[in-house]
Amino acid sequence: MENNWQKSSFSTDSEGNCLEVAPRGDEVLLRESDNPDVIVTTTRAKLAAFLAGAKAGEFDNLV
């Protein structure tokens, strides 16, 4: 089954800073474009909770 990988417009190809996501049923797949064989799987609900925290600035201390 082919995955439809998508990346953010904020990703920069020249530096290899691309996090890609793909839907697969009730799951979401995540990978780094420079290491595409390593795939992390999560649920849509868990990804939504993480993104909400990121939008609220909960992880700003990491960058």
VENVEN-V231867 format. One record per backbone hydrogen bond with DSSP energy under -1.0 kcal/mol. CO is the residue of the C=O (numbers start at 0). NH is the residue of the N-H. If there is no record, write none. Layout:
BEGIN
co: [CO/CO]
nh: [NH/NH]
END
This chain:
BEGIN
co: [2/5/7/11/15/17/19/20/21/23/25/26/27/28/29/30/31/34/39/41/42/43/44/45/46/47/48/49/50/51/52/53/56/58/59]
nh: [4/20/10/16/17/32/30/5/28/26/43/23/41/21/39/19/34/37/29/27/46/47/48/49/50/51/52/53/54/55/57/56/59/61/62]
END
